[in-house]
């Protein structure tokens, strides 16, 4: 079972990820401003995707402002830096669980509880590239988002 779907010390998981993000930003000379850091913390609270307005509501209640650009700028920065991913299907964002690693995950999204797990995509990507090549298509980028039921929701059903 994927670690995201297993019971685990999520505060440890989130804390480690935040520490890696801070170290990476320092190494890159990029600034994790208080708003950016808070948005990342919000995304790290659970393995779920959140919409920009959900993040904005949280920021507003905490005194960071209530204008949409506040959330969108922070989310854009986090995605650009590889600290978060945009889930196209949900028009939402999730914290990257492999900060600092070069990867292109497939997203496994539970349709009941909205849990999002990052799965290795190398075998799928290789098959997609081979298929594209066979059609004369030069694949540059692909986003793979799979919808289904996580083990917990399957068990409950």
Phi and psi restraints in degrees (value plus and minus 20) as a CYANA .aco file:
   2 UNK   PHI     -85.6   -45.6
   2 UNK   PSI     119.6   159.6
   3 UNK   PHI     -75.0   -35.0
   3 UNK   PSI     -52.6   -12.6
   4 UNK   PHI     -79.6   -39.6
   4 UNK   PSI     -55.0   -15.0
   5 UNK   PHI    -109.4   -69.4
   5 UNK   PSI     -23.6    16.4
   6 UNK   PHI    -115.6   -75.6
   6 UNK   PSI     134.0   174.0
   7 UNK   PHI     -87.9   -47.9
   7 UNK   PSI     108.7   148.7
   8 UNK   PHI    -174.0  -134.0
   8 UNK   PSI     147.9   187.9
   9 UNK   PHI     -95.5   -55.5
   9 UNK   PSI      72.0   112.0
  10 UNK   PHI     -88.4   -48.4
  10 UNK   PSI     -50.0   -10.0
  11 UNK   PHI     -84.3   -44.3
  11 UNK   PSI     -56.6   -16.6
  12 UNK   PHI     -86.9   -46.9
  12 UNK   PSI     -66.4   -26.4
  13 UNK   PHI     -77.9   -37.9
  13 UNK   PSI     -69.5   -29.5
  14 UNK   PHI     -86.6   -46.6
  14 UNK   PSI     -61.7   -21.7
  15 UNK   PHI     -82.9   -42.9
  15 UNK   PSI     -62.8   -22.8
  16 UNK   PHI     -82.7   -42.7
  16 UNK   PSI     -62.7   -22.7
  17 UNK   PHI     -85.6   -45.6
  17 UNK   PSI     -61.5   -21.5
  18 UNK   PHI     -84.5   -44.5
  18 UNK   PSI     -61.4   -21.4
  19 UNK   PHI     -82.4   -42.4
  19 UNK   PSI     -62.9   -22.9
  20 UNK   PHI     -83.3   -43.3
  20 UNK   PSI     -59.9   -19.9
  21 UNK   PHI     -84.0   -44.0
  21 UNK   PSI     -64.8   -24.8
  22 UNK   PHI     -83.0   -43.0
  22 UNK   PSI     -63.0   -23.0
  23 UNK   PHI     -83.9   -43.9
  23 UNK   PSI     -61.9   -21.9
  24 UNK   PHI     -84.5   -44.5
  24 UNK   PSI     -61.1   -21.1
  25 UNK   PHI     -85.9   -45.9
  25 UNK   PSI     -59.1   -19.1
  26 UNK   PHI     -82.5   -42.5
  26 UNK   PSI     -65.4   -25.4
  27 UNK   PHI     -81.3   -41.3
  27 UNK   PSI     -58.0   -18.0
  28 UNK   PHI    -104.2   -64.2
  28 UNK   PSI     -30.6     9.4
  29 UNK   PHI      54.5    94.5
  29 UNK   PSI       0.2    40.2
  30 UNK   PHI    -115.5   -75.5
  30 UNK   PSI     135.0   175.0
  31 UNK   PHI    -125.9   -85.9
  31 UNK   PSI     102.8   142.8
  32 UNK   PHI    -113.8   -73.8
  32 UNK   PSI      65.3   105.3
  33 UNK   PHI     -82.4   -42.4
  33 UNK   PSI     146.5   186.5
  34 UNK   PHI     -76.0   -36.0
  34 UNK   PSI     -59.8   -19.8
  35 UNK   PHI     -87.6   -47.6
  35 UNK   PSI     -65.6   -25.6
  36 UNK   PHI     -81.0   -41.0
  36 UNK   PSI     -64.1   -24.1
  37 UNK   PHI     -83.6   -43.6
  37 UNK   PSI     -62.6   -22.6
  38 UNK   PHI     -85.2   -45.2
  38 UNK   PSI     -59.4   -19.4
  39 UNK   PHI     -82.5   -42.5
  39 UNK   PSI     -63.5   -23.5
  40 UNK   PHI     -82.5   -42.5
  40 UNK   PSI     -62.0   -22.0
  41 UNK   PHI     -80.6   -40.6
  41 UNK   PSI     -61.0   -21.0
  42 UNK   PHI     -82.3   -42.3
  42 UNK   PSI     -65.2   -25.2
  43 UNK   PHI     -85.4   -45.4
  43 UNK   PSI     -50.2   -10.2
  44 UNK   PHI    -100.6   -60.6
  44 UNK   PSI     -28.4    11.6
  45 UNK   PHI     -83.2   -43.2
  45 UNK   PSI     -48.3    -8.3
  46 UNK   PHI    -173.7  -133.7
  46 UNK   PSI     141.1   181.1
  47 UNK   PHI    -104.7   -64.7
  47 UNK   PSI      40.6    80.6
  48 UNK   PHI    -153.2  -113.2
  48 UNK   PSI     138.3   178.3
  49 UNK   PHI    -110.7   -70.7
  49 UNK   PSI     119.6   159.6
  50 UNK   PHI    -142.8  -102.8
  50 UNK   PSI     120.8   160.8
  51 UNK   PHI     -95.9   -55.9
  51 UNK   PSI     140.1   180.1
  52 UNK   PHI     -79.2   -39.2
  52 UNK   PSI     -57.5   -17.5
  53 UNK   PHI     -91.7   -51.7
  53 UNK   PSI     -49.9    -9.9
  54 UNK   PHI     -83.7   -43.7
  54 UNK   PSI     -64.4   -24.4
  55 UNK   PHI     -84.3   -44.3
  55 UNK   PSI     -63.4   -23.4
  56 UNK   PHI     -80.3   -40.3
  56 UNK   PSI     -61.8   -21.8
  57 UNK   PHI     -79.8   -39.8
  57 UNK   PSI     -63.1   -23.1
  58 UNK   PHI     -83.2   -43.2
  58 UNK   PSI     -65.0   -25.0
  59 UNK   PHI     -81.1   -41.1
  59 UNK   PSI     -62.4   -22.4
  60 UNK   PHI     -82.8   -42.8
  60 UNK   PSI     -61.6   -21.6
  61 UNK   PHI     -88.5   -48.5
  61 UNK   PSI     -39.4     0.6
  62 UNK   PHI    -121.2   -81.2
  62 UNK   PSI     -11.7    28.3
  63 UNK   PHI      64.6   104.6
  63 UNK   PSI      -2.7    37.3
  64 UNK   PHI    -112.2   -72.2
  64 UNK   PSI     -19.3    20.7
  65 UNK   PHI      88.6   128.6
  65 UNK   PSI     139.7   179.7
  66 UNK   PHI    -145.5  -105.5
  66 UNK   PSI      -1.2    38.8
  67 UNK   PHI    -112.3   -72.3
  67 UNK   PSI     112.4   152.4
  68 UNK   PHI     -69.3   -29.3
  68 UNK   PSI     -57.7   -17.7
  69 UNK   PHI     -78.2   -38.2
  69 UNK   PSI     -47.1    -7.1
  70 UNK   PHI     -79.0   -39.0
  70 UNK   PSI     -70.3   -30.3
  71 UNK   PHI     -91.8   -51.8
  71 UNK   PSI     -65.7   -25.7
  72 UNK   PHI     -82.8   -42.8
  72 UNK   PSI     -60.5   -20.5
  73 UNK   PHI     -84.0   -44.0
  73 UNK   PSI     -63.0   -23.0
  74 UNK   PHI     -85.4   -45.4
  74 UNK   PSI     -64.6   -24.6
  75 UNK   PHI     -83.8   -43.8
  75 UNK   PSI     -62.9   -22.9
  76 UNK   PHI     -79.6   -39.6
  76 UNK   PSI     -63.8   -23.8
  77 UNK   PHI     -79.9   -39.9
  77 UNK   PSI     -67.4   -27.4
  78 UNK   PHI     -82.3   -42.3
  78 UNK   PSI     -59.3   -19.3
  79 UNK   PHI     -87.7   -47.7
  79 UNK   PSI     -66.5   -26.5
  80 UNK   PHI     -78.2   -38.2
  80 UNK   PSI     -56.3   -16.3
  81 UNK   PHI    -105.9   -65.9
  81 UNK   PSI     -22.7    17.3
  82 UNK   PHI      58.1    98.1
  82 UNK   PSI       0.9    40.9
  83 UNK   PHI    -115.3   -75.3
  83 UNK   PSI     -33.5     6.5
  84 UNK   PHI    -166.9  -126.9
  84 UNK   PSI     142.6   182.6
  85 UNK   PHI    -143.5  -103.5
  85 UNK   PSI     128.2   168.2
  86 UNK   PHI    -115.7   -75.7
  86 UNK   PSI     108.3   148.3
  87 UNK   PHI    -117.4   -77.4
  87 UNK   PSI      83.2   123.2
  88 UNK   PHI     -79.3   -39.3
  88 UNK   PSI     -66.2   -26.2
  89 UNK   PHI     -77.5   -37.5
  89 UNK   PSI     -56.2   -16.2
  90 UNK   PHI    -118.4   -78.4
  90 UNK   PSI     -25.2    14.8
  91 UNK   PHI      29.0    69.0
  91 UNK   PSI      32.9    72.9
  92 UNK   PHI    -165.2  -125.2
  92 UNK   PSI     157.8   197.8
  93 UNK   PHI    -150.1  -110.1
  93 UNK   PSI     129.5   169.5
  94 UNK   PHI    -159.1  -119.1
  94 UNK   PSI     128.5   168.5
  95 UNK   PHI     -87.7   -47.7
  95 UNK   PSI     121.1   161.1
  96 UNK   PHI     -94.4   -54.4
  96 UNK   PSI     112.6   152.6
  97 UNK   PHI    -117.4   -77.4
  97 UNK   PSI     -14.2    25.8
  98 UNK   PHI    -151.7  -111.7
  98 UNK   PSI      31.2    71.2
  99 UNK   PHI     -76.0   -36.0
  99 UNK   PSI     112.1   152.1
 100 UNK   PHI      66.5   106.5
 100 UNK   PSI     -28.4    11.6
 101 UNK   PHI    -118.3   -78.3
 101 UNK   PSI     118.9   158.9
 102 UNK   PHI     -97.9   -57.9
 102 UNK   PSI      96.1   136.1
 103 UNK   PHI    -178.4  -138.4
 103 UNK   PSI     139.0   179.0
 104 UNK   PHI    -152.7  -112.7
 104 UNK   PSI      71.7   111.7
 105 UNK   PHI     -98.8   -58.8
 105 UNK   PSI     139.9   179.9
 106 UNK   PHI    -116.4   -76.4
 106 UNK   PSI     121.7   161.7
 107 UNK   PHI    -122.7   -82.7
 107 UNK   PSI     105.9   145.9
 108 UNK   PHI    -121.7   -81.7
 108 UNK   PSI      92.3   132.3
 109 UNK   PHI    -133.8   -93.8
 109 UNK   PSI     101.5   141.5
 110 UNK   PHI     -97.8   -57.8
 110 UNK   PSI     105.8   145.8
 111 UNK   PHI     -94.8   -54.8
 111 UNK   PSI     -33.4     6.6
 112 UNK   PHI    -116.1   -76.1
 112 UNK   PSI     -69.5   -29.5
 113 UNK   PHI    -126.8   -86.8
 113 UNK   PSI     -21.9    18.1
 114 UNK   PHI      44.6    84.6
 114 UNK   PSI      -4.5    35.5
 115 UNK   PHI     -84.5   -44.5
 115 UNK   PSI     119.5   159.5
 116 UNK   PHI    -142.8  -102.8
 116 UNK   PSI     106.7   146.7
 117 UNK   PHI    -137.1   -97.1
 117 UNK   PSI     123.1   163.1
 118 UNK   PHI    -112.6   -72.6
 118 UNK   PSI     106.5   146.5
 119 UNK   PHI    -137.8   -97.8
 119 UNK   PSI     126.6   166.6
 120 UNK   PHI     -79.8   -39.8
 120 UNK   PSI     118.9   158.9
 121 UNK   PHI    -135.6   -95.6
 121 UNK   PSI     -19.7    20.3
 122 UNK   PHI     -70.7   -30.7
 122 UNK   PSI     -69.7   -29.7
 123 UNK   PHI     -84.3   -44.3
 123 UNK   PSI     -59.9   -19.9
 124 UNK   PHI     -87.4   -47.4
 124 UNK   PSI     -62.7   -22.7
 125 UNK   PHI     -81.7   -41.7
 125 UNK   PSI     -62.7   -22.7
 126 UNK   PHI     -81.1   -41.1
 126 UNK   PSI     -62.6   -22.6
 127 UNK   PHI     -86.1   -46.1
 127 UNK   PSI     -60.8   -20.8
 128 UNK   PHI     -85.0   -45.0
 128 UNK   PSI     -63.0   -23.0
 129 UNK   PHI     -83.5   -43.5
 129 UNK   PSI     -61.6   -21.6
 130 UNK   PHI     -84.4   -44.4
 130 UNK   PSI     -62.4   -22.4
 131 UNK   PHI     -83.8   -43.8
 131 UNK   PSI     -65.8   -25.8
 132 UNK   PHI     -81.6   -41.6
 132 UNK   PSI     -65.6   -25.6
 133 UNK   PHI     -78.3   -38.3
 133 UNK   PSI     -62.0   -22.0
 134 UNK   PHI     -82.4   -42.4
 134 UNK   PSI     -43.5    -3.5
 135 UNK   PHI    -116.9   -76.9
 135 UNK   PSI     -16.2    23.8
 136 UNK   PHI      57.5    97.5
 136 UNK   PSI      -1.8    38.2
 137 UNK   PHI    -121.1   -81.1
 137 UNK   PSI     111.2   151.2
 138 UNK   PHI    -113.9   -73.9
 138 UNK   PSI      81.3   121.3
 139 UNK   PHI     -91.5   -51.5
 139 UNK   PSI     107.3   147.3
 140 UNK   PHI    -129.5   -89.5
 140 UNK   PSI     -58.2   -18.2
 141 UNK   PHI    -173.3  -133.3
 141 UNK   PSI     124.4   164.4
 142 UNK   PHI    -165.3  -125.3
 142 UNK   PSI     124.9   164.9
 143 UNK   PHI    -142.6  -102.6
 143 UNK   PSI     104.1   144.1
 144 UNK   PHI    -135.1   -95.1
 144 UNK   PSI      99.1   139.1
 145 UNK   PHI    -149.5  -109.5
 145 UNK   PSI      95.7   135.7
 146 UNK   PHI    -128.3   -88.3
 146 UNK   PSI     112.4   152.4
 147 UNK   PHI    -125.2   -85.2
 147 UNK   PSI     118.0   158.0
 148 UNK   PHI    -195.2  -155.2
 148 UNK   PSI    -171.4  -131.4
 149 UNK   PHI    -139.3   -99.3
 149 UNK   PSI     110.4   150.4
 150 UNK   PHI     -91.3   -51.3
 150 UNK   PSI     144.1   184.1
 151 UNK   PHI     -75.8   -35.8
 151 UNK   PSI     -57.3   -17.3
 152 UNK   PHI     -87.3   -47.3
 152 UNK   PSI     -63.0   -23.0
 153 UNK   PHI     -92.3   -52.3
 153 UNK   PSI     -54.2   -14.2
 154 UNK   PHI     -82.7   -42.7
 154 UNK   PSI     -62.4   -22.4
 155 UNK   PHI     -86.6   -46.6
 155 UNK   PSI     -58.7   -18.7
 156 UNK   PHI     -90.5   -50.5
 156 UNK   PSI     -45.2    -5.2
